[in-house]
Amino acid sequence: MDFIIPEEGYAVQVAYSVQGDLNTFDRETKVLVKLAERVPVRRMVIVTHDEEQTVAFESGKVIEILPAWKWMLENEI
């Protein structure tokens, strides 16, 4: 886990890219899903160089994949 703000239920992973390599995608998403199974998490994000996608899992968990520039311009968690 790269960043977590427990009182906000906000978890962030950072990777240059997750779309080009299935191993990287699995590694980065699994850690977020495992965290969400153990503690309340309201929002999970993977910050990348330039990729954007929303990934929904059967468990109902959703992970946002955002380019760094967009994530940095957000004004709220």
Backbone as numpy.savetxt, mean C-alpha at the origin, in Angstrom:
# Nx Ny Nz CAx CAy CAz Cx Cy Cz
7.30 -3.47 6.72 6.45 -2.31 6.72 7.34 -1.08 6.72
7.13 -0.20 5.75 7.96 0.99 5.66 7.48 2.11 6.60
6.17 2.37 6.59 5.61 3.41 7.46 4.26 2.95 7.96
3.98 3.26 9.22 2.65 3.01 9.75 2.31 4.11 10.75
1.09 4.59 10.65 0.58 5.56 11.60 -0.59 4.87 12.30
-0.32 4.19 13.41 -1.35 3.36 14.05 -2.62 4.12 14.42
-2.47 5.33 14.96 -3.66 6.06 15.39 -4.54 6.49 14.22
-3.99 6.51 13.01 -4.75 6.84 11.81 -5.16 5.59 11.02
-4.60 4.44 11.38 -4.88 3.22 10.63 -4.35 3.31 9.22
-3.15 3.86 9.07 -2.58 4.16 7.75 -1.25 3.44 7.61
-1.11 2.61 6.58 0.11 1.85 6.35 0.63 2.11 4.94
1.96 2.29 4.83 2.57 2.61 3.55 3.77 1.71 3.30
3.82 1.15 2.12 4.98 0.44 1.60 5.53 1.29 0.46
6.83 1.21 0.23 7.46 1.96 -0.85 8.26 0.99 -1.71
8.05 1.06 -3.03 8.79 0.23 -3.98 8.89 1.00 -5.29
10.01 0.88 -5.96 10.16 1.56 -7.25 9.08 1.11 -8.22
8.86 -0.21 -8.26 7.87 -0.77 -9.18 7.31 -2.05 -8.58
6.03 -2.30 -8.81 5.43 -3.57 -8.39 4.78 -4.30 -9.55
4.63 -3.64 -10.68 3.92 -4.25 -11.80 4.80 -5.11 -12.69
6.09 -4.87 -12.70 6.95 -5.61 -13.61 7.42 -6.95 -13.09
7.26 -7.20 -11.79 7.79 -8.41 -11.19 6.77 -8.96 -10.19
6.28 -10.15 -10.45 5.26 -10.76 -9.59 5.79 -10.97 -8.17
7.07 -11.30 -8.02 7.64 -11.50 -6.68 7.59 -10.21 -5.87
7.92 -9.10 -6.50 7.88 -7.81 -5.80 6.45 -7.45 -5.43
5.52 -7.65 -6.34 4.11 -7.37 -6.07 3.63 -8.20 -4.87
3.93 -9.50 -4.89 3.53 -10.38 -3.78 4.14 -9.94 -2.46
5.43 -9.65 -2.46 6.12 -9.24 -1.24 5.52 -7.97 -0.66
5.30 -6.98 -1.50 4.81 -5.68 -1.03 3.35 -5.74 -0.58
2.52 -6.52 -1.25 1.11 -6.61 -0.86 0.91 -7.53 0.34
1.65 -8.62 0.40 1.46 -9.58 1.51 1.71 -8.95 2.87
2.74 -8.12 2.96 3.04 -7.50 4.25 1.90 -6.58 4.70
1.28 -5.89 3.76 0.15 -5.02 4.11 -1.07 -5.83 4.52
-1.36 -6.89 3.78 -2.51 -7.74 4.11 -2.32 -8.40 5.47
-1.12 -8.88 5.75 -0.85 -9.50 7.06 -1.01 -8.49 8.19
-0.55 -7.28 7.97 -0.71 -6.24 8.98 -2.19 -5.99 9.25
-2.98 -5.91 8.18 -4.42 -5.63 8.31 -5.16 -6.75 9.03
-4.60 -7.96 9.03 -5.20 -9.07 9.76 -4.95 -8.95 11.26
-3.94 -8.19 11.65 -3.53 -8.11 13.06 -3.94 -6.82 13.75
-3.97 -5.75 13.00 -4.33 -4.45 13.59 -5.32 -3.73 12.68
-6.13 -2.85 13.22 -7.07 -2.12 12.37 -6.32 -1.18 11.42
-6.56 -1.37 10.15 -5.94 -0.53 9.13 -7.05 0.04 8.26
-7.11 1.34 8.18 -8.14 2.02 7.39 -7.71 2.20 5.94
-6.40 2.43 5.76 -5.90 2.69 4.41 -4.52 2.07 4.24
-4.33 1.38 3.10 -3.05 0.77 2.76 -2.62 1.28 1.40
-1.36 1.74 1.32 -0.85 2.34 0.09 0.54 1.79 -0.21
0.80 1.52 -1.49 2.15 1.25 -1.96 2.53 2.43 -2.84
3.59 3.14 -2.44 4.08 4.29 -3.20 5.14 3.78 -4.18
4.96 4.12 -5.46 5.87 3.67 -6.51 6.41 4.87 -7.30
7.29 4.56 -8.23 7.84 5.62 -9.08 6.76 6.25 -9.95
6.00 5.42 -10.67 5.01 5.99 -11.60 3.81 5.09 -11.88
3.54 4.14 -11.00 2.43 3.21 -11.23 1.21 3.61 -10.40
0.03 3.34 -10.97 -1.21 3.65 -10.26 -2.22 2.56 -10.52
-2.79 2.05 -9.43 -3.72 0.94 -9.54 -4.40 0.76 -8.19
-5.58 0.17 -8.19 -6.24 -0.24 -6.95 -6.39 -1.75 -7.01
-5.96 -2.41 -5.94 -6.00 -3.87 -5.88 -6.95 -4.27 -4.76
-8.00 -5.02 -5.11 -8.96 -5.51 -4.13 -8.73 -7.01 -3.93
-8.73 -7.43 -2.69 -8.52 -8.83 -2.36 -9.84 -9.46 -1.95
-9.91 -10.80 -2.02 -11.13 -11.51 -1.65 -11.54 -11.23 -0.21
-10.58 -10.92 0.63 -10.85 -10.63 2.04 -11.58 -9.30 2.22
-11.68 -8.53 1.14 -12.30 -7.21 1.23 -11.29 -6.09 1.42
-10.04 -6.45 1.64 -8.98 -5.45 1.80 -8.66 -4.82 0.45
-8.34 -3.54 0.48 -8.00 -2.80 -0.74 -6.65 -2.12 -0.53
-5.77 -2.25 -1.52 -4.48 -1.58 -1.49 -4.42 -0.63 -2.68
-4.08 0.61 -2.39 -3.88 1.60 -3.44 -2.41 1.61 -3.84
-2.15 1.60 -5.12 -0.79 1.76 -5.64 -0.76 3.14 -6.29
0.12 4.00 -5.78 0.15 5.39 -6.23 1.55 5.81 -6.64
1.66 6.65 -7.68 2.97 7.23 -7.99 3.37 8.20 -6.87
4.66 8.31 -6.63 5.16 9.13 -5.53 4.67 10.58 -5.61
4.67 11.15 -6.82 4.26 12.55 -6.94 2.82 12.75 -6.48
1.96 11.81 -6.79 0.55 11.93 -6.42 0.37 11.75 -4.91
1.09 10.78 -4.36 1.02 10.54 -2.93 1.50 11.76 -2.15
2.58 12.39 -2.61 3.13 13.55 -1.91 2.22 14.77 -2.00
1.39 14.84 -3.03 0.48 15.98 -3.19 -0.83 15.83 -2.41
-1.08 14.63 -1.89 -2.30 14.44 -1.10 -2.23 15.31 0.14
-3.37 15.85 0.52 -3.36 16.73 1.68 -3.96 16.11 2.92
-4.36 14.85 2.85 -4.84 14.18 4.05 -4.58 12.70 3.96
-4.48 12.08 5.11 -4.22 10.66 5.18 -5.52 9.96 4.95
